[in-house]
């Protein structure tokens, strides 16, 4: 397992709708599911969704919308990340190390 990289940090639910749209507009791999996050949050409840932001050296590196689901038979909750985090910042080459990152924090 990789070492914890202290140059990475995380934020959870710190972006409101307008900030979230501004963040994801900087990523060429943003899709409709990334954009619909706040509408889904309003419709199905805040407790079932979060917006996670991975930062490297204080700069946004990989934002992601995450849904929480409960598995009824075993009564366990889990986070579901559909289509993975956004990684392709427009006009910047993607750092391949981000795939193996264990950020400090949360």
Buried (B, 14 or more C-beta within 10 A) or exposed (E): EEEEBEEBBBBEBEBEEEEBBEBBEBBEBBEEEBBEBBEBBEEEEEEBBBBBBBBBEEEBBBBBBBBEEEEEEEEEEEEEEEEEBBBBBEEEEBEEEBEEBEBEEE
